[in-house]
Amino acid sequence: MAIRSARNVEKQKKKARRAAPRAKVTRIQGNTAAVRRRLKKLSGKARAAKAKA
């Protein structure tokens, strides 16, 4: 586990402040079997909802 010293906390805060603003991830993406299955299921549900609309 990482050490949470006062100096490291300050460093993390500075890094967070400097980071470019990016859109939050809307769905979990990855390359494991479980995640791919979940993505497949979500995409199917989204496609069904789109077809229904």
C-alpha positions as CSV (number, residue, x, y, z in Angstrom):
1,M,0.0,0.0,0.0
2,A,1.1,3.6,-0.7
3,I,2.4,5.7,2.2
4,R,0.1,8.5,3.0
5,S,2.5,11.0,4.4
6,A,1.7,14.7,4.5
7,R,4.2,15.3,1.7
8,N,2.7,12.6,-0.6
9,V,-0.9,14.0,0.1
10,E,0.3,17.5,-1.0
11,K,1.9,16.0,-4.1
12,Q,-1.3,14.2,-5.1
13,K,-3.3,17.4,-4.6
14,K,-0.9,19.3,-6.9
15,K,-1.0,16.6,-9.5
16,A,-4.9,16.6,-9.4
17,R,-5.0,20.3,-9.8
18,R,-2.6,20.2,-12.8
19,A,-4.5,17.4,-14.6
20,A,-6.4,18.3,-17.7
21,P,-10.2,18.3,-17.2
22,R,-11.6,15.2,-18.9
23,A,-15.1,13.8,-19.3
24,K,-15.9,11.0,-16.8
25,V,-16.1,7.5,-18.1
26,T,-19.7,6.7,-18.8
27,R,-19.3,2.9,-18.7
28,I,-16.6,0.6,-17.4
29,Q,-14.4,-0.6,-20.2
30,G,-11.8,-3.2,-20.0
31,N,-10.6,-6.4,-21.5
32,T,-11.5,-9.1,-18.9
33,A,-14.2,-11.7,-19.6
34,A,-16.6,-10.3,-17.0
35,V,-16.2,-6.7,-18.1
36,R,-16.6,-7.6,-21.8
37,R,-19.7,-9.6,-21.0
38,R,-21.1,-6.6,-19.0
39,L,-20.3,-4.2,-21.9
40,K,-22.0,-6.6,-24.4
41,K,-25.1,-6.7,-22.2
42,L,-25.2,-2.9,-21.8
43,S,-24.7,-2.4,-25.5
44,G,-27.6,-4.8,-26.2
45,K,-29.9,-3.0,-23.7
46,A,-28.9,0.4,-25.2
47,R,-29.6,-0.8,-28.8
48,A,-33.0,-2.2,-27.7
49,A,-33.9,1.1,-26.1
50,K,-32.8,3.0,-29.2
51,A,-34.9,0.7,-31.4
52,K,-37.9,1.1,-29.1
53,A,-37.7,5.0,-29.2
